[in-house]
Amino acid sequence: MDKGDLYTLVGGFVVILAIAVIANPGALSKVPSLSFPGNNPVAQATAVPIPQVTVVTVPPTPTPQVNLTPRPPDAPYRILYSTNPFSYPVVHLPANMDTFGASDIPLRDASPSVPFAYVEESRGGITQAFTVPYEVWALNISVTADRQPQYAMFSMVVCDAKGNILQGAQIQFPGTMYKVVRASGPGMYMIITTTSVDSFRISLETPLRIYQKDRPGT
């Protein structure tokens, strides 16, 4: 290419550029600028604030105090009369209840007695079967007869599952009686008869020492 032609080409380009600038003055501002290494300003480091940490001193958890007081015994359960008394072995009450009439000497034990069951009624009947897990226990009986105390008569026996009489008691007139039973096991029941008795209560009790030793689940 000749120099003349080159000059002509460059001149034409300059003319066209001049016309474009006149027609649109802001066109040059849209031309991207090229960055070259070393021309960029040095970036300034921004200081990041460090959060303050508050140290909280937690006092040590106190050691729980162990309560050495024995747990109170459960409330005694009530033994009700059976709705099907004919399902029990036939037992005839002894004709001479004097054998069971005298009160036994209360259990000689330093620990107090714990009631674990009771019967509270005003008429006679046969109780539901119950279980006694304690090797030694007692019947604490009280009879009330305010209307006709002179005719009051209370008799009862405790039988095992086979119908054998384990213990019995008889109270004429209002009064109390304490009988010790040295037998345990399931299927026990009571046969009770009353005459002119307003109400009675039979509390089944055992010494605390035996209660804690023979109690189920302990």
C-alpha positions as CSV (number, residue, x, y, z in Angstrom):
1,M,0.0,0.0,0.0
2,D,1.4,3.4,-0.8
3,K,1.9,6.0,1.8
4,G,-0.6,8.3,0.0
5,D,-3.3,5.7,0.3
6,L,-2.5,5.2,4.0
7,Y,-2.7,9.0,4.6
8,T,-6.0,9.1,2.8
9,L,-7.4,6.2,5.0
10,V,-6.3,7.8,8.2
11,G,-7.6,11.2,7.2
12,G,-11.0,9.6,6.4
13,F,-11.1,7.9,9.8
14,V,-10.3,11.2,11.5
15,V,-13.1,12.9,9.6
16,I,-15.6,10.3,10.5
17,L,-14.6,10.4,14.2
18,A,-14.9,14.2,14.3
19,I,-18.4,14.0,12.8
20,A,-19.4,11.4,15.4
21,V,-18.1,13.5,18.3
22,I,-20.0,16.6,17.0
23,A,-23.2,14.5,16.6
24,N,-22.9,12.8,20.1
25,P,-20.5,14.5,22.5
26,G,-20.9,11.9,25.2
27,A,-19.8,9.0,23.0
28,L,-16.2,9.1,24.2
29,S,-17.3,8.7,27.8
30,K,-18.7,5.3,27.0
31,V,-15.4,4.0,25.6
32,P,-14.1,1.5,28.2
33,S,-10.8,2.5,29.8
34,L,-8.1,-0.1,29.8
35,S,-6.2,-0.7,33.0
36,F,-2.6,-1.6,33.0
37,P,-0.6,-3.2,35.7
38,G,0.8,-0.7,38.0
39,N,-1.7,2.0,37.2
40,N,-4.4,0.9,39.8
41,P,-4.4,2.8,43.1
42,V,-3.3,0.8,46.1
43,A,-6.3,-0.6,47.9
44,Q,-6.6,0.6,51.4
45,A,-7.1,-2.1,54.0
46,T,-10.3,-1.7,56.0
47,A,-10.0,-2.4,59.7
48,V,-12.5,-5.0,60.9
49,P,-13.7,-4.3,64.4
50,I,-13.0,-7.2,66.9
51,P,-16.1,-8.0,69.0
52,Q,-15.6,-7.8,72.7
53,V,-16.1,-11.0,74.6
54,T,-17.6,-10.8,78.0
55,V,-16.5,-13.5,80.4
56,V,-19.3,-14.5,82.8
57,T,-18.3,-16.6,85.8
58,V,-20.9,-19.2,86.6
59,P,-20.8,-20.4,90.2
60,P,-20.6,-24.1,90.7
61,T,-23.8,-26.0,91.0
62,P,-24.3,-27.0,94.7
63,T,-24.3,-30.7,95.4
64,P,-27.9,-31.8,96.1
65,Q,-28.5,-32.9,99.7
66,V,-29.5,-36.5,100.1
67,N,-32.6,-36.9,102.3
68,L,-31.9,-39.8,104.6
69,T,-35.4,-39.8,106.0
70,P,-37.1,-43.1,105.0
71,R,-39.9,-42.8,102.4
72,P,-43.3,-42.9,104.1
73,P,-45.2,-46.1,103.6
74,D,-47.9,-46.3,101.0
75,A,-51.5,-45.7,102.1
76,P,-53.2,-49.0,103.2
77,Y,-55.5,-50.5,100.7
78,R,-59.1,-51.4,101.5
79,I,-60.2,-55.0,101.4
80,L,-63.8,-55.3,100.2
81,Y,-66.3,-58.2,100.5
82,S,-66.3,-60.7,97.7
83,T,-69.2,-60.7,95.2
84,N,-68.8,-64.5,94.7
85,P,-68.3,-66.0,98.2
86,F,-69.2,-69.5,97.0
87,S,-65.9,-69.7,95.1
88,Y,-64.0,-70.1,98.4
89,P,-63.4,-73.3,100.2
90,V,-66.2,-74.1,102.7
91,V,-65.1,-73.2,106.2
92,H,-67.2,-73.6,109.3
93,L,-66.4,-71.3,112.1
94,P,-65.3,-73.1,115.3
95,A,-68.2,-73.7,117.7
96,N,-66.0,-72.7,120.6
97,M,-64.4,-69.3,119.7
98,D,-62.8,-69.0,123.1
99,T,-59.7,-70.5,121.5
100,F,-59.4,-67.2,119.6
101,G,-60.9,-64.9,122.2
102,A,-57.9,-63.7,124.1
103,S,-55.8,-60.8,122.7
104,D,-52.2,-61.6,121.8
105,I,-49.4,-59.6,123.3
106,P,-48.5,-56.8,120.8
107,L,-45.5,-57.5,118.6
108,R,-42.4,-56.7,120.6
109,D,-40.5,-54.6,118.1
110,A,-38.7,-51.3,118.6
111,S,-40.0,-50.0,115.3
112,P,-43.6,-48.7,114.9
113,S,-46.3,-50.7,113.3
114,V,-47.2,-49.9,109.6
115,P,-50.8,-50.5,108.5
116,F,-50.9,-52.0,105.0
117,A,-54.5,-53.0,104.5
118,Y,-57.9,-52.7,106.3
119,V,-61.5,-53.9,106.4
120,E,-64.1,-51.4,107.4
121,E,-67.8,-52.6,107.3
122,S,-71.0,-52.8,109.4
123,R,-72.1,-56.3,108.4
124,G,-70.6,-59.7,108.0
125,G,-69.4,-61.4,104.9
126,I,-66.4,-63.0,103.1
127,T,-63.7,-60.7,101.9
128,Q,-61.9,-60.8,98.6
129,A,-58.7,-62.8,98.5
130,F,-55.6,-60.8,99.4
131,T,-51.8,-61.4,99.6
132,V,-49.7,-60.7,102.7
133,P,-45.9,-60.7,101.9
134,Y,-44.8,-60.2,105.5
135,E,-43.7,-63.0,107.7
136,V,-45.3,-61.5,110.8
137,W,-48.3,-59.2,110.9
138,A,-51.2,-58.5,113.2
139,L,-55.0,-57.8,113.2
140,N,-55.8,-54.6,115.1
141,I,-59.6,-54.9,115.6
142,S,-62.1,-52.3,117.0
143,V,-65.9,-52.8,117.2
144,T,-68.5,-50.1,117.7
145,A,-72.0,-50.8,119.0
146,D,-73.9,-47.8,120.4
147,R,-77.5,-48.8,119.7
148,Q,-77.6,-52.2,121.4
149,P,-74.2,-52.8,123.0
150,Q,-75.5,-55.6,125.3
151,Y,-76.3,-57.7,122.2
152,A,-73.2,-56.9,120.2
153,M,-71.1,-59.9,118.9
154,F,-68.3,-59.9,116.5
155,S,-66.5,-63.0,115.2
156,M,-63.9,-63.5,112.4
157,V,-61.3,-65.9,111.1
158,V,-58.4,-65.5,108.7
159,C,-58.0,-68.5,106.2
160,D,-55.3,-69.4,103.7
161,A,-55.9,-70.3,100.1
162,K,-56.7,-73.9,101.1
163,G,-59.3,-73.0,103.7
164,N,-57.1,-73.6,106.8
165,I,-57.8,-71.2,109.6
166,L,-54.7,-69.2,110.5
167,Q,-56.2,-66.9,113.2
168,G,-59.5,-65.9,114.6
169,A,-61.0,-63.4,117.0
170,Q,-64.3,-62.9,118.9
171,I,-65.4,-59.7,120.6
172,Q,-68.6,-59.6,122.7
173,F,-69.9,-56.1,123.4
174,P,-68.0,-53.1,121.9
175,G,-64.3,-53.3,122.3
176,T,-60.9,-53.9,120.7
177,M,-58.6,-56.9,120.2
178,Y,-55.1,-57.4,118.9
179,K,-54.1,-60.7,117.2
180,V,-50.7,-61.8,115.8
181,V,-50.5,-63.8,112.6
182,R,-47.4,-65.6,111.6
183,A,-48.1,-66.7,108.0
184,S,-47.7,-65.1,104.6
185,G,-48.7,-65.8,101.1
186,P,-51.5,-65.2,98.5
187,G,-55.1,-66.2,98.5
188,M,-55.9,-65.3,102.1
189,Y,-59.4,-64.2,103.0
190,M,-61.5,-63.4,106.1
191,I,-64.9,-64.8,107.2
192,I,-66.7,-62.2,109.4
193,T,-70.0,-62.4,111.3
194,T,-71.7,-59.6,113.2
195,T,-74.7,-59.2,115.5
196,S,-76.0,-55.8,116.6
197,V,-72.7,-54.2,115.5
198,D,-72.8,-50.6,114.2
199,S,-69.4,-50.8,112.6
200,F,-66.0,-52.4,112.9
201,R,-62.5,-51.9,111.5
202,I,-59.8,-54.5,111.1
203,S,-56.3,-52.9,110.4
204,L,-53.6,-55.3,109.1
205,E,-50.3,-54.1,110.4
206,T,-46.7,-55.1,110.5
207,P,-43.6,-53.7,112.2
208,L,-41.7,-51.1,110.1
209,R,-38.6,-53.2,110.2
210,I,-40.4,-56.2,108.5
211,Y,-42.3,-53.9,106.2
212,Q,-39.1,-52.5,104.7
213,K,-37.4,-55.9,104.5
214,D,-40.3,-57.9,103.0
215,R,-42.0,-55.2,101.0
216,P,-42.5,-56.2,97.3
217,G,-40.2,-54.3,94.9
218,T,-37.6,-53.4,97.5
